[in-house]
Amino acid sequence: MNLEQGYYGGGCLRPTVLSFSDSYVELVRAGFEQIIADDSFGPAEYERLTDIEFPAGKA
């Protein structure tokens, strides 16, 4: 994902992901569920990995 897509909030990425095979969609969903369940992964770690910053006061 590039920076422009990372900051875009219009919702067009969901239909793009859902257009792939069911097995790929399930892999993406499982990955997000794993990240959400990991208490050590938060906004700071996401910013470090993606260079996409959260607005001040929201992290």
VMD Tcl script that builds the backbone (N, CA, C; Angstrom):
set m [mol new atoms 177]
animate dup $m
set s [atomselect $m all]
$s set {name element resname resid chain x y z} {
  {N N MET 1 A 0.855 -1.162 0.000}
  {CA C MET 1 A 0.000 0.000 0.000}
  {C C MET 1 A 0.909 1.234 0.000}
  {N N ASN 2 A 0.606 2.169 -0.855}
  {CA C ASN 2 A 1.404 3.396 -0.867}
  {C C ASN 2 A 0.794 4.413 0.092}
  {N N LEU 3 A 1.502 5.512 0.324}
  {CA C LEU 3 A 1.033 6.503 1.294}
  {C C LEU 3 A -0.313 7.091 0.934}
  {N N GLU 4 A -0.531 7.353 -0.343}
  {CA C GLU 4 A -1.817 7.929 -0.759}
  {C C GLU 4 A -2.962 6.995 -0.388}
  {N N GLN 5 A -2.801 5.698 -0.627}
  {CA C GLN 5 A -3.838 4.733 -0.274}
  {C C GLN 5 A -3.979 4.606 1.237}
  {N N GLY 6 A -2.854 4.711 1.957}
  {CA C GLY 6 A -2.892 4.581 3.401}
  {C C GLY 6 A -3.683 5.682 4.068}
  {N N TYR 7 A -3.643 6.869 3.511}
  {CA C TYR 7 A -4.364 8.003 4.087}
  {C C TYR 7 A -5.780 8.141 3.521}
  {N N TYR 8 A -6.092 7.435 2.455}
  {CA C TYR 8 A -7.405 7.557 1.824}
  {C C TYR 8 A -8.468 6.901 2.686}
  {N N GLY 9 A -9.536 7.601 2.957}
  {CA C GLY 9 A -10.602 7.073 3.801}
  {C C GLY 9 A -11.913 6.907 3.084}
  {N N GLY 10 A -11.903 6.829 1.755}
  {CA C GLY 10 A -13.138 6.770 0.995}
  {C C GLY 10 A -13.782 5.399 0.906}
  {N N GLY 11 A -13.097 4.364 1.346}
  {CA C GLY 11 A -13.697 3.042 1.383}
  {C C GLY 11 A -13.587 2.219 0.112}
  {N N CYS 12 A -12.829 2.677 -0.886}
  {CA C CYS 12 A -12.775 1.916 -2.141}
  {C C CYS 12 A -11.848 0.703 -2.063}
  {N N LEU 13 A -11.018 0.592 -1.027}
  {CA C LEU 13 A -10.109 -0.553 -0.944}
  {C C LEU 13 A -10.842 -1.847 -0.601}
  {N N ARG 14 A -11.922 -1.762 0.142}
  {CA C ARG 14 A -12.663 -2.972 0.518}
  {C C ARG 14 A -13.175 -3.727 -0.709}
  {N N PRO 15 A -13.854 -3.062 -1.659}
  {CA C PRO 15 A -14.296 -3.796 -2.852}
  {C C PRO 15 A -13.119 -4.373 -3.647}
  {N N THR 16 A -11.983 -3.677 -3.624}
  {CA C THR 16 A -10.805 -4.186 -4.330}
  {C C THR 16 A -10.341 -5.488 -3.704}
  {N N VAL 17 A -10.209 -5.515 -2.378}
  {CA C VAL 17 A -9.779 -6.740 -1.703}
  {C C VAL 17 A -10.802 -7.850 -1.934}
  {N N LEU 18 A -12.075 -7.513 -1.844}
  {CA C LEU 18 A -13.122 -8.527 -2.003}
  {C C LEU 18 A -13.216 -9.062 -3.423}
  {N N SER 19 A -12.578 -8.403 -4.383}
  {CA C SER 19 A -12.603 -8.889 -5.761}
  {C C SER 19 A -11.613 -10.027 -5.988}
  {N N PHE 20 A -10.730 -10.271 -5.025}
  {CA C PHE 20 A -9.773 -11.368 -5.134}
  {C C PHE 20 A -10.442 -12.674 -4.719}
  {N N SER 21 A -9.689 -13.753 -4.786}
  {CA C SER 21 A -10.239 -15.064 -4.442}
  {C C SER 21 A -10.636 -15.113 -2.973}
  {N N ASP 22 A -11.579 -15.977 -2.665}
  {CA C ASP 22 A -12.047 -16.128 -1.289}
  {C C ASP 22 A -10.905 -16.496 -0.351}
  {N N SER 23 A -9.974 -17.334 -0.815}
  {CA C SER 23 A -8.868 -17.745 0.053}
  {C C SER 23 A -7.971 -16.555 0.381}
  {N N TYR 24 A -7.755 -15.653 -0.571}
  {CA C TYR 24 A -6.944 -14.462 -0.312}
  {C C TYR 24 A -7.659 -13.528 0.666}
  {N N VAL 25 A -8.946 -13.335 0.464}
  {CA C VAL 25 A -9.731 -12.480 1.361}
  {C C VAL 25 A -9.666 -13.035 2.782}
  {N N GLU 26 A -9.763 -14.337 2.923}
  {CA C GLU 26 A -9.689 -14.949 4.254}
  {C C GLU 26 A -8.309 -14.746 4.880}
  {N N LEU 27 A -7.246 -14.816 4.070}
  {CA C LEU 27 A -5.895 -14.563 4.592}
  {C C LEU 27 A -5.763 -13.126 5.097}
  {N N VAL 28 A -6.295 -12.175 4.348}
  {CA C VAL 28 A -6.255 -10.772 4.770}
  {C C VAL 28 A -7.057 -10.602 6.054}
  {N N ARG 29 A -8.240 -11.173 6.100}
  {CA C ARG 29 A -9.092 -11.062 7.293}
  {C C ARG 29 A -8.404 -11.690 8.506}
  {N N ALA 30 A -7.815 -12.861 8.332}
  {CA C ALA 30 A -7.132 -13.537 9.438}
  {C C ALA 30 A -5.938 -12.716 9.919}
  {N N GLY 31 A -5.230 -12.089 8.989}
  {CA C GLY 31 A -4.103 -11.241 9.369}
  {C C GLY 31 A -4.542 -10.060 10.209}
  {N N PHE 32 A -5.622 -9.406 9.801}
  {CA C PHE 32 A -6.136 -8.282 10.592}
  {C C PHE 32 A -6.624 -8.744 11.963}
  {N N GLU 33 A -7.277 -9.887 12.018}
  {CA C GLU 33 A -7.735 -10.403 13.309}
  {C C GLU 33 A -6.553 -10.706 14.226}
  {N N GLN 34 A -5.474 -11.226 13.661}
  {CA C GLN 34 A -4.283 -11.521 14.446}
  {C C GLN 34 A -3.659 -10.235 14.984}
  {N N ILE 35 A -3.591 -9.203 14.150}
  {CA C ILE 35 A -3.030 -7.925 14.588}
  {C C ILE 35 A -3.885 -7.318 15.698}
  {N N ILE 36 A -5.206 -7.357 15.530}
  {CA C ILE 36 A -6.104 -6.783 16.535}
  {C C ILE 36 A -5.969 -7.519 17.866}
  {N N ALA 37 A -5.764 -8.828 17.824}
  {CA C ALA 37 A -5.656 -9.626 19.049}
  {C C ALA 37 A -4.312 -9.457 19.746}
  {N N ASP 38 A -3.307 -8.949 19.061}
  {CA C ASP 38 A -1.961 -8.801 19.613}
  {C C ASP 38 A -1.860 -7.499 20.406}
  {N N ASP 39 A -1.834 -7.613 21.723}
  {CA C ASP 39 A -1.779 -6.426 22.582}
  {C C ASP 39 A -0.494 -5.624 22.414}
  {N N SER 40 A 0.568 -6.238 21.900}
  {CA C SER 40 A 1.826 -5.515 21.740}
  {C C SER 40 A 1.857 -4.697 20.454}
  {N N PHE 41 A 0.874 -4.881 19.592}
  {CA C PHE 41 A 0.831 -4.146 18.329}
  {C C PHE 41 A -0.179 -3.014 18.454}
  {N N GLY 42 A 0.302 -1.790 18.332}
  {CA C GLY 42 A -0.573 -0.632 18.450}
  {C C GLY 42 A -0.221 0.415 17.420}
  {N N PRO 43 A -0.754 1.612 17.584}
  {CA C PRO 43 A -0.521 2.678 16.616}
  {C C PRO 43 A 0.959 2.967 16.352}
  {N N ALA 44 A 1.776 2.970 17.401}
  {CA C ALA 44 A 3.201 3.272 17.208}
  {C C ALA 44 A 3.875 2.222 16.329}
  {N N GLU 45 A 3.551 0.959 16.549}
  {CA C GLU 45 A 4.136 -0.117 15.737}
  {C C GLU 45 A 3.649 -0.015 14.287}
  {N N TYR 46 A 2.370 0.284 14.105}
  {CA C TYR 46 A 1.821 0.450 12.755}
  {C C TYR 46 A 2.529 1.592 12.028}
  {N N GLU 47 A 2.697 2.712 12.708}
  {CA C GLU 47 A 3.387 3.859 12.106}
  {C C GLU 47 A 4.816 3.493 11.727}
  {N N ARG 48 A 5.492 2.739 12.599}
  {CA C ARG 48 A 6.877 2.348 12.318}
  {C C ARG 48 A 6.968 1.468 11.075}
  {N N LEU 49 A 6.029 0.568 10.922}
  {CA C LEU 49 A 6.066 -0.367 9.794}
  {C C LEU 49 A 5.618 0.256 8.471}
  {N N THR 50 A 4.722 1.244 8.537}
  {CA C THR 50 A 4.117 1.764 7.310}
  {C C THR 50 A 4.501 3.181 6.963}
  {N N ASP 51 A 5.085 3.920 7.897}
  {CA C ASP 51 A 5.353 5.353 7.725}
  {C C ASP 51 A 4.071 6.158 7.531}
  {N N ILE 52 A 2.951 5.618 7.973}
  {CA C ILE 52 A 1.672 6.319 7.936}
  {C C ILE 52 A 1.358 6.719 9.367}
  {N N GLU 53 A 1.311 8.019 9.614}
  {CA C GLU 53 A 1.132 8.515 10.973}
  {C C GLU 53 A -0.339 8.759 11.283}
  {N N PHE 54 A -0.709 8.480 12.527}
  {CA C PHE 54 A -2.025 8.831 13.018}
  {C C PHE 54 A -2.005 10.301 13.410}
  {N N PRO 55 A -3.144 10.988 13.292}
  {CA C PRO 55 A -3.199 12.393 13.729}
  {C C PRO 55 A -2.832 12.497 15.210}
  {N N ALA 56 A -2.215 13.595 15.599}
  {CA C ALA 56 A -1.836 13.819 17.000}
  {C C ALA 56 A -3.075 13.707 17.885}
  {N N GLY 57 A -2.908 13.041 19.018}
  {CA C GLY 57 A -4.010 12.891 19.964}
  {C C GLY 57 A -4.908 11.703 19.690}
  {N N LYS 58 A -4.708 11.005 18.569}
  {CA C LYS 58 A -5.558 9.856 18.233}
  {C C LYS 58 A -4.836 8.540 18.452}
  {N N ALA 59 A -3.541 8.562 18.675}
  {CA C ALA 59 A -2.769 7.330 18.835}
  {C C ALA 59 A -2.925 6.757 20.224}
}
mol reanalyze $m
mol bondsrecalc $m
mol representation Tube
mol addrep $m
